[in-house]
Each structure stands twice: as structure tokens, then as C-alpha cells.
Amino acid sequence: MRILVIEDDVVLGQAVNDHVVAEGHSADRVTRLADADAARRTGVFDLVLLDLMLPDGRGLDFLKALRAAGDVTPVVVLTARDQISDRIAALDAGADDYLVKPFDLAELSARIRAVGRRYSGNPNPLVVVGDLDVDLAARSVHRAGKPIRLTQREWSLFEAFVQNPNQLISKARLEERLYSFDAEVESNTIEVHVARLRKKLGANAIETVRGMGYRLGTPGEEA
């Protein structure tokens, strides 16, 4: 997933940013709401991690504006405010989850995965795709009980297809999922990763629609 981290605490913000990147996501971190608005205008995000108190305003107002504009990007609130009234206000404003600081980074990962599954329309982390058993929570793939090892970026791409099984995903959208806006991306990066996925999962695992993008095929079946 491509994640927008809106957090002004230098230490926590960097820790969260580094953690989600280590988990195989791409992350763009900002410390002000104005920068968050600019990031949203120039990129598409799969998830927002939102602090409620920023130097130039309230995260709650940002969230309300997001929902009022019809933006359904999932939002997980990260805040030190732990009153029940604060949680209710955030959830009523459109937050998908609420995590109180200090929190364990492993729990943050679990919340991110859970929200991602809900938005994909399948809250069950165990998915069967062709002849593969996929565990979205454990980030694992097995065929006939034997594990198939994917790199972080291979997994991130495959997860995008699994969570959007009937959708065509453009090359640009896949690049955004893998890299933050300031990263340099080779022109053939997606093609290389797709080729590696096909080698590991089957020639028909990912279908190419020429000039338009890619979509999930049938892993295990040969062309």
C-alpha cells in the first residue's frame, strides 16, 4: 500500500514511516495539514495515518473535509488523546480505526492490514487464489502446503491484485503503491516485478491488458 503519514512528532513520525516501509509499503510523511493536502492532490493513497493535533490545525477537521469531499481513503487516527469522547468524535468524523499513543508498531501493522482487508471487501485474511493459499495477515503464500517466497515488493504487488481481483490496475497505480513520490522509478520496474511473480506463481498469475494495465489471473495455470 501507499500510505500517507501525517505526524509532526519527529521521533514517532520517523519510526512509523520506517516501520511501514520495512513492512513492504511505500510511505510519504508530512508534518503539516497544508502539506497533507498538497500530497493528496499530487498522489493517490491507499491509507492515511493521521495525528489529531498538527502545528497548522486539527486532524479532525482534515478528516471531516476529506469525507465531505467524498474521499473514502481509509484513515487510522494516531493520537495521545484517549478519552472516549475523542474516540467517538474521530469515528463519527469518518475514521476507520483509532490507535492511542504510545502504541506498539506491531499492533499498528495489524490495524493497517485489517483496515485494508475491510476496504477490499473481504475481511477474512485467508484467501484462495487459483491453487494458492494466501494469508493476508501473515503475508504468506503456499501451494500444496509449501511456502512460496516473495520479496517485499513482490508481495505488495501481489496483495494489490488479490485485494482487487476483478479490477484492472494501471502501471502508474502500481508504481504509486510501491514508491513514495520522491523516489526514482525505472521505466520497466513494474514489468520486472510482474515477470518475477509469474515465474514464482505461474505464467497466468498476472494478466497484461496491453496499454491499460494488469489484473489478477489464475495462479498455477500455464499459458
Backbone bond lengths (Angstrom), bond angles and torsions (degrees), N, CA, C in turn:
res aa  C-N    CA-C-N  psi(-1)  N-CA   C-N-CA  omega(-1)  CA-C   N-CA-C  phi
1 M - - - 1.460 - - 1.527 110.64 -
2 R 1.313 115.59 152.80 1.462 119.79 170.53 1.523 106.94 -99.19
3 I 1.322 116.28 122.88 1.456 122.24 -171.02 1.525 110.48 -118.46
4 L 1.330 115.55 133.35 1.463 121.45 174.20 1.525 108.00 -97.84
5 V 1.325 116.07 117.27 1.466 122.10 179.73 1.525 108.03 -100.50
6 I 1.342 116.68 115.25 1.468 121.77 179.61 1.529 107.03 -111.22
7 E 1.326 115.75 96.93 1.463 121.37 -173.63 1.522 108.72 -153.89
8 D 1.346 117.10 124.52 1.464 119.92 -176.37 1.521 113.72 -92.19
9 D 1.331 117.83 -13.28 1.465 119.90 176.28 1.527 108.23 -71.13
10 V 1.327 116.22 118.87 1.469 120.70 -172.79 1.522 111.91 -60.88
11 V 1.328 116.67 -48.79 1.466 120.55 -175.96 1.522 111.35 -67.67
12 L 1.342 116.28 -50.83 1.463 119.94 -178.87 1.530 110.97 -64.93
13 G 1.341 116.35 -44.26 1.454 119.74 -178.65 1.520 112.18 -59.04
14 Q 1.325 116.46 -43.11 1.464 120.07 179.53 1.516 111.22 -68.48
15 A 1.348 116.41 -37.87 1.464 120.38 179.28 1.520 110.89 -63.98
16 V 1.328 116.40 -44.17 1.467 120.65 178.62 1.525 109.97 -64.88
17 N 1.337 116.61 -45.40 1.456 121.06 179.59 1.525 111.27 -58.19
18 D 1.327 116.39 -49.04 1.461 120.90 -178.74 1.527 110.82 -63.86
19 H 1.329 116.44 -36.85 1.470 120.09 -177.43 1.523 111.17 -67.48
20 V 1.327 117.66 -46.55 1.469 118.94 -177.61 1.532 110.51 -67.61
21 V 1.336 117.13 -32.59 1.461 119.98 175.99 1.530 110.10 -66.85
22 A 1.338 116.41 -42.10 1.468 120.55 177.89 1.521 111.53 -63.43
23 E 1.328 116.69 -25.39 1.460 121.31 178.28 1.524 112.40 -80.90
24 G 1.317 116.94 -1.92 1.456 120.40 176.76 1.513 114.88 100.83
25 H 1.341 117.60 4.41 1.459 121.11 177.64 1.533 109.15 -92.25
26 S 1.325 116.29 168.26 1.458 119.86 167.72 1.526 106.97 -104.50
27 A 1.316 116.74 149.50 1.465 119.94 -174.81 1.517 110.90 -138.99
28 D 1.332 115.35 140.65 1.457 122.93 171.63 1.526 106.25 -120.89
29 R 1.321 116.97 121.46 1.463 120.26 -177.03 1.518 110.60 -108.54
30 V 1.336 116.14 132.98 1.455 122.52 175.07 1.524 108.39 -130.47
31 T 1.326 115.70 159.48 1.463 120.07 -177.58 1.518 113.17 -116.28
32 R 1.329 116.75 -2.27 1.463 121.20 -178.71 1.530 109.40 -134.94
33 L 1.335 115.63 151.92 1.459 120.51 179.89 1.520 111.79 -66.28
34 A 1.332 117.11 -33.80 1.461 120.02 178.12 1.519 110.54 -61.30
35 D 1.332 116.31 -40.30 1.459 120.29 178.42 1.527 110.86 -70.78
36 A 1.333 116.63 -32.64 1.466 120.52 176.82 1.525 110.35 -64.14
37 D 1.327 116.63 -42.80 1.471 120.47 177.32 1.520 110.82 -61.59
38 A 1.326 116.44 -41.72 1.467 120.45 -179.95 1.526 110.41 -65.16
39 A 1.333 116.72 -40.32 1.465 120.60 179.37 1.520 110.85 -63.13
40 R 1.332 117.59 -40.32 1.463 122.06 179.78 1.530 111.57 -65.76
41 R 1.327 116.22 -32.18 1.466 119.51 -179.40 1.524 112.29 -74.48
42 T 1.334 116.39 -24.98 1.464 119.79 -175.78 1.523 113.62 -105.02
43 G 1.319 117.95 -8.07 1.463 120.22 -178.05 1.515 111.92 -147.58
44 V 1.320 115.33 165.63 1.461 121.89 177.63 1.520 108.03 -112.74
45 F 1.322 116.68 129.21 1.454 121.19 -175.98 1.529 110.69 -116.00
46 D 1.335 114.29 147.77 1.461 120.54 178.02 1.519 111.52 -89.38
47 L 1.340 117.17 -19.35 1.465 121.34 -176.22 1.517 109.12 -160.86
48 V 1.335 116.08 147.63 1.461 121.81 174.94 1.527 108.76 -121.36
49 L 1.327 116.75 130.49 1.460 123.22 171.06 1.519 106.29 -103.61
50 L 1.329 116.65 116.79 1.468 121.05 -165.96 1.519 113.02 -123.25
51 D 1.336 115.65 119.85 1.464 121.33 169.83 1.530 107.94 -78.21
52 L 1.323 117.32 148.25 1.469 119.71 -176.49 1.521 113.66 -88.03
53 M 1.341 117.53 -21.76 1.457 120.27 -177.94 1.525 109.31 -119.40
54 L 1.336 116.13 106.46 1.460 121.74 -179.82 1.520 109.71 -114.94
55 P 1.332 118.25 159.98 1.464 120.83 -176.96 1.525 114.38 -58.11
56 D 1.345 116.97 -30.82 1.468 119.18 -176.24 1.532 113.11 -111.98
57 G 1.327 116.92 21.45 1.456 117.97 175.89 1.516 113.73 153.07
58 R 1.331 114.80 -174.24 1.464 121.19 -177.74 1.525 110.83 -98.66
59 G 1.326 114.24 133.77 1.448 118.90 177.16 1.518 112.14 -61.02
60 L 1.328 116.64 -29.95 1.459 120.70 179.83 1.530 111.09 -63.53
61 D 1.323 117.27 -38.93 1.468 120.93 177.26 1.527 110.65 -66.27
62 F 1.328 116.19 -39.32 1.463 121.07 176.68 1.528 109.90 -60.57
63 L 1.332 116.60 -44.26 1.454 121.74 -179.65 1.527 111.42 -63.72
64 K 1.322 116.74 -44.20 1.467 120.47 179.03 1.527 110.93 -61.75
65 A 1.329 116.46 -41.64 1.468 120.23 179.67 1.528 110.64 -65.97
66 L 1.313 115.67 -37.07 1.457 121.46 178.50 1.529 110.08 -59.49
67 R 1.334 115.32 -49.79 1.462 120.04 -177.93 1.530 111.62 -70.41
68 A 1.330 117.10 -36.36 1.469 120.48 179.27 1.523 111.18 -63.43
69 A 1.346 115.99 -29.17 1.463 120.58 179.31 1.525 111.88 -83.08
70 G 1.338 116.60 0.42 1.456 120.33 178.86 1.517 114.17 85.57
71 D 1.330 117.23 9.97 1.468 121.61 179.41 1.528 109.22 -79.78
72 V 1.327 116.63 119.74 1.464 121.01 -176.85 1.522 112.62 -103.63
73 T 1.334 117.45 14.82 1.469 120.36 177.56 1.527 109.78 -54.38
74 P 1.334 118.29 127.79 1.468 119.45 179.92 1.523 112.10 -60.42
75 V 1.326 115.43 141.16 1.465 122.33 -177.63 1.525 109.86 -128.66
76 V 1.325 115.86 126.58 1.458 122.03 172.85 1.527 107.48 -110.17
77 V 1.307 116.10 120.22 1.462 121.46 -179.00 1.526 109.84 -83.03
78 L 1.339 116.28 132.91 1.461 123.20 175.94 1.521 107.30 -118.50
79 T 1.313 117.69 115.63 1.464 119.07 -174.84 1.512 112.13 -154.79
80 A 1.339 115.25 155.85 1.455 120.75 175.04 1.524 111.40 -85.17
81 R 1.330 116.89 -8.04 1.463 121.34 -178.40 1.525 109.09 -81.14
82 D 1.334 115.82 112.03 1.459 119.52 -171.58 1.527 114.33 -114.73
83 Q 1.336 116.96 14.64 1.454 119.15 176.80 1.525 110.23 -71.58
84 I 1.313 116.24 146.96 1.461 120.95 178.69 1.530 110.58 -56.59
85 S 1.338 116.18 -39.67 1.467 120.21 -179.67 1.527 111.33 -61.99
86 D 1.350 117.48 -35.79 1.458 121.17 178.34 1.527 110.46 -66.95
87 R 1.321 116.43 -40.73 1.467 120.48 179.85 1.526 110.47 -65.86
88 I 1.310 115.54 -43.26 1.470 119.98 179.59 1.526 110.26 -62.07
89 A 1.349 116.67 -43.31 1.462 120.53 -179.37 1.526 111.12 -61.82
90 A 1.341 116.74 -41.89 1.467 120.23 -179.53 1.522 111.31 -67.58
91 L 1.320 116.81 -43.88 1.462 120.28 -179.60 1.523 110.79 -66.98
92 D 1.323 117.11 -39.32 1.467 120.46 178.35 1.526 111.23 -67.46
93 A 1.325 116.97 -27.64 1.469 120.63 179.25 1.525 112.27 -78.07
94 G 1.345 115.51 -11.73 1.463 118.49 177.10 1.506 115.77 119.08
95 A 1.350 117.83 9.38 1.463 119.80 176.54 1.528 109.96 -68.81
96 D 1.310 116.47 147.44 1.467 121.63 179.26 1.516 111.96 -94.18
97 D 1.321 116.29 -23.32 1.463 120.35 177.95 1.520 107.65 -159.39
98 Y 1.332 115.64 167.77 1.459 121.53 -171.47 1.522 107.36 -145.49
99 L 1.326 117.32 120.18 1.460 121.88 -177.73 1.525 108.99 -123.61
100 V 1.333 116.13 125.72 1.465 121.58 -175.38 1.532 110.38 -91.63
101 K 1.326 115.86 131.70 1.462 121.74 175.29 1.526 110.13 -75.71
102 P 1.326 117.77 146.00 1.468 126.95 -7.90 1.527 110.66 -76.18
103 F 1.318 116.51 147.70 1.452 120.30 -179.78 1.524 109.37 -131.82
104 D 1.317 115.00 160.14 1.451 121.02 177.85 1.532 108.92 -82.40
105 L 1.307 117.26 134.72 1.458 120.48 -178.02 1.527 111.90 -63.80
106 A 1.333 117.05 -29.14 1.462 119.82 177.13 1.528 110.11 -65.99
107 E 1.339 116.79 -36.77 1.463 119.29 176.86 1.521 110.53 -67.75
108 L 1.324 117.18 -38.15 1.462 120.28 176.29 1.529 110.21 -58.42
109 S 1.325 116.65 -43.43 1.466 120.32 178.75 1.520 111.19 -60.20
110 A 1.327 116.04 -42.51 1.465 120.12 -179.99 1.529 111.14 -64.51
111 R 1.334 116.78 -39.97 1.476 120.30 177.90 1.534 110.63 -64.88
112 I 1.327 116.91 -41.09 1.463 120.66 178.75 1.519 110.39 -61.23
113 R 1.332 116.69 -45.68 1.465 120.00 -179.65 1.522 111.13 -63.91
114 A 1.338 116.43 -41.78 1.465 120.09 -178.07 1.531 111.04 -64.57
115 V 1.326 116.71 -43.97 1.467 120.02 178.89 1.521 110.13 -64.71
116 G 1.329 116.72 -40.62 1.455 120.20 178.46 1.516 112.10 -60.93
117 R 1.332 116.99 -40.15 1.465 120.21 179.59 1.526 110.94 -67.21
118 R 1.328 116.76 -39.26 1.463 119.20 -179.84 1.528 110.62 -63.03
119 Y 1.328 116.23 -40.70 1.464 118.90 -178.48 1.523 112.43 -73.91
120 S 1.335 117.11 -20.35 1.465 119.11 176.75 1.518 111.00 -81.74
121 G 1.337 117.12 -5.19 1.457 120.87 178.35 1.516 113.64 88.29
122 N 1.330 117.17 4.44 1.463 120.11 179.58 1.516 109.54 -138.38
123 P 1.344 117.27 96.28 1.462 119.77 -178.23 1.528 113.50 -71.91
124 N 1.339 117.07 -10.30 1.459 121.11 179.32 1.531 109.11 -76.92
125 P 1.335 118.67 122.71 1.466 119.47 -178.90 1.527 113.60 -73.99
126 L 1.352 117.94 -13.05 1.459 121.39 -178.74 1.518 109.65 -98.22
127 V 1.329 116.67 118.17 1.455 122.00 -174.67 1.524 108.85 -130.12
128 V 1.325 116.81 139.26 1.460 121.90 174.21 1.523 107.79 -103.49
129 V 1.330 116.39 123.58 1.459 122.35 -179.80 1.527 107.24 -126.36
130 G 1.337 117.08 107.27 1.457 119.42 -175.42 1.514 110.02 61.20
131 D 1.324 116.37 -123.48 1.467 120.13 178.15 1.529 111.98 -100.11
132 L 1.337 115.78 18.31 1.461 120.59 -178.20 1.521 111.63 -107.00
133 D 1.332 115.78 143.07 1.460 122.78 170.68 1.521 106.67 -104.28
134 V 1.317 116.09 116.49 1.467 121.50 -174.56 1.520 109.08 -112.85
135 D 1.325 116.29 128.86 1.459 122.24 175.87 1.523 107.17 -112.00
136 L 1.348 116.37 103.83 1.464 120.69 -176.27 1.520 111.90 -68.95
137 A 1.343 117.30 -27.70 1.468 120.01 179.35 1.521 110.94 -74.85
138 A 1.326 116.10 -44.45 1.469 120.50 -179.20 1.524 111.64 -83.51
139 R 1.357 116.81 -9.23 1.464 122.20 -178.93 1.529 109.94 57.39
140 S 1.340 115.00 50.25 1.457 120.42 -176.81 1.522 111.02 -131.83
141 V 1.334 114.87 153.39 1.462 122.15 178.24 1.523 108.24 -132.15
142 H 1.344 116.37 131.34 1.461 121.37 178.25 1.522 110.11 -128.80
143 R 1.301 115.99 146.53 1.463 122.43 170.60 1.524 107.20 -126.74
144 A 1.343 116.00 120.79 1.473 121.69 -177.98 1.521 110.99 52.68
145 G 1.336 115.95 38.94 1.456 121.07 177.00 1.514 115.23 82.74
146 K 1.319 117.70 -5.96 1.454 120.75 -178.64 1.534 110.16 -101.09
147 P 1.340 117.79 132.19 1.467 120.13 -177.41 1.521 112.63 -71.01
148 I 1.324 115.21 144.68 1.461 122.06 172.77 1.525 106.72 -111.74
149 R 1.301 116.68 118.03 1.463 121.37 -174.88 1.528 110.94 -81.72
150 L 1.323 116.30 121.86 1.455 121.82 174.86 1.521 109.54 -115.45
151 T 1.327 116.37 143.55 1.453 119.97 172.76 1.528 108.77 -70.97
152 Q 1.322 116.94 170.26 1.463 120.41 -179.66 1.524 111.28 -58.67
153 R 1.303 117.28 -45.63 1.462 119.57 -177.86 1.524 111.61 -72.17
154 E 1.319 117.49 -35.25 1.469 120.01 174.60 1.523 109.80 -62.14
155 W 1.332 115.95 -43.62 1.460 119.04 178.89 1.525 110.88 -63.28
156 S 1.325 117.21 -44.60 1.459 120.78 -178.48 1.522 111.27 -58.69
157 L 1.332 116.96 -41.21 1.460 120.50 177.21 1.523 111.13 -66.83
158 F 1.323 116.57 -48.29 1.460 120.37 -178.15 1.525 111.02 -61.82
159 E 1.336 116.61 -39.21 1.463 121.31 177.92 1.529 110.45 -60.26
160 A 1.339 116.83 -39.52 1.465 120.75 178.99 1.523 110.51 -60.60
161 F 1.323 116.90 -41.78 1.465 120.59 179.41 1.531 111.51 -69.96
162 V 1.328 116.33 -41.07 1.465 120.21 -179.34 1.523 110.80 -64.25
163 Q 1.323 116.94 -39.25 1.458 120.82 -178.31 1.529 112.67 -77.85
164 N 1.324 116.40 -13.39 1.472 121.03 178.32 1.535 108.87 -131.83
165 P 1.341 117.05 62.98 1.468 120.89 -167.86 1.519 115.61 -62.89
166 N 1.311 118.10 -26.80 1.467 120.35 -176.81 1.516 112.94 -109.45
167 Q 1.324 116.27 11.88 1.459 119.56 -174.34 1.519 111.92 -109.11
168 L 1.312 114.82 143.75 1.455 121.74 172.56 1.525 107.73 -84.17
169 I 1.325 116.75 128.35 1.459 121.34 -177.95 1.517 108.54 -115.36
170 S 1.323 116.42 124.01 1.457 120.71 -177.39 1.524 111.54 -70.70
171 K 1.326 115.33 158.14 1.460 120.73 176.89 1.523 110.65 -59.81
172 A 1.328 116.72 -41.51 1.467 120.76 -179.83 1.525 111.06 -62.03
173 R 1.331 116.35 -39.65 1.473 120.35 179.95 1.516 110.73 -66.39
174 L 1.320 116.76 -38.11 1.461 120.20 178.32 1.523 110.85 -68.17
175 E 1.339 116.44 -38.22 1.466 119.53 177.48 1.523 110.25 -62.93
176 E 1.326 116.72 -40.16 1.468 120.29 178.99 1.516 111.18 -64.31
177 R 1.328 116.54 -32.42 1.461 120.37 179.51 1.526 111.21 -68.37
178 L 1.331 116.23 -32.53 1.462 120.51 -174.74 1.521 114.41 -91.17
179 Y 1.330 117.47 -26.00 1.459 119.16 -170.44 1.518 112.08 -133.48
180 S 1.337 115.75 144.87 1.455 120.81 173.64 1.526 109.09 -72.74
181 F 1.362 116.20 166.88 1.462 119.79 -171.47 1.514 113.74 -65.93
182 D 1.336 117.35 -21.20 1.463 119.47 -177.20 1.533 112.53 -96.65
183 A 1.325 117.62 6.75 1.460 120.74 -178.58 1.526 110.54 -87.60
184 E 1.328 115.35 146.47 1.449 120.34 175.26 1.522 109.02 -88.83
185 V 1.327 116.58 126.51 1.459 121.52 -175.62 1.523 109.12 -116.05
186 E 1.325 116.71 124.31 1.459 120.63 175.95 1.527 109.26 -64.68
187 S 1.322 117.26 147.68 1.457 121.65 -174.36 1.520 113.06 -63.25
188 N 1.342 116.77 -25.98 1.460 119.46 -176.89 1.525 113.37 -107.97
189 T 1.334 116.95 16.29 1.462 120.93 -175.37 1.523 111.98 -58.44
190 I 1.319 117.51 -48.28 1.465 120.48 -177.82 1.528 110.13 -64.32
191 E 1.325 117.29 -42.41 1.463 120.37 179.33 1.528 110.96 -59.04
192 V 1.332 116.67 -40.45 1.466 121.20 -179.88 1.528 110.36 -63.70
193 H 1.343 116.97 -46.80 1.466 120.08 -178.96 1.527 111.63 -66.85
194 V 1.331 117.18 -38.76 1.461 120.60 177.78 1.526 110.18 -63.26
195 A 1.326 116.91 -41.52 1.467 120.51 178.50 1.523 110.87 -61.60
196 R 1.330 116.93 -39.69 1.462 120.28 179.20 1.524 111.28 -67.93
197 L 1.336 116.31 -38.29 1.465 119.41 176.92 1.525 110.86 -63.30
198 R 1.318 116.92 -42.12 1.469 120.19 178.91 1.526 110.87 -62.90
199 K 1.319 116.60 -38.17 1.461 120.44 -179.84 1.528 110.43 -64.77
200 K 1.327 116.68 -37.93 1.460 120.61 -177.34 1.525 113.35 -84.72
201 L 1.344 116.84 -33.99 1.464 120.81 -171.19 1.525 113.99 -107.15
202 G 1.326 116.96 -16.75 1.458 120.27 -178.11 1.512 110.42 129.74
203 A 1.325 116.04 148.76 1.472 120.90 -174.85 1.517 112.68 -60.96
204 N 1.333 117.40 -29.26 1.464 120.98 -178.34 1.527 112.97 -100.12
205 A 1.340 117.29 13.17 1.464 120.16 -177.09 1.521 112.04 -59.92
206 I 1.331 116.11 -41.28 1.457 122.02 178.91 1.523 108.28 -123.09
207 E 1.314 116.31 126.49 1.456 121.52 179.67 1.530 110.03 -95.72
208 T 1.332 116.72 133.88 1.460 121.98 176.13 1.526 109.89 -96.56
209 V 1.320 116.19 128.67 1.462 121.44 172.10 1.519 105.39 -108.67
210 R 1.291 116.12 103.38 1.466 121.48 -169.50 1.533 112.61 -54.45
211 G 1.329 114.34 129.60 1.445 120.99 178.20 1.512 114.82 78.80
212 M 1.352 117.27 -2.84 1.467 120.13 -176.01 1.527 113.02 -124.25
213 G 1.338 117.57 -40.59 1.447 118.52 -179.75 1.515 112.67 151.21
214 Y 1.328 115.56 -149.05 1.452 121.87 -174.69 1.531 109.48 -135.86
215 R 1.338 115.55 158.42 1.455 120.32 172.00 1.520 109.23 -151.04
216 L 1.319 115.20 164.23 1.456 121.63 -178.21 1.516 109.70 -64.47
217 G 1.328 115.58 131.93 1.461 120.97 175.46 1.517 109.81 -102.26
218 T 1.336 115.68 -136.20 1.461 120.86 179.89 1.519 109.22 -124.53
219 P 1.329 117.49 93.87 1.462 120.41 179.74 1.524 110.95 -55.85
220 G 1.314 115.40 139.50 1.448 120.52 177.58 1.521 112.47 98.41
221 E 1.338 117.75 -24.59 1.451 120.30 178.14 1.518 110.50 -90.33
222 E 1.311 115.12 137.04 1.457 119.73 -179.86 1.520 111.23 -90.37
223 A 1.316 115.61 155.31 1.469 120.34 179.50 1.532 110.27 -71.09
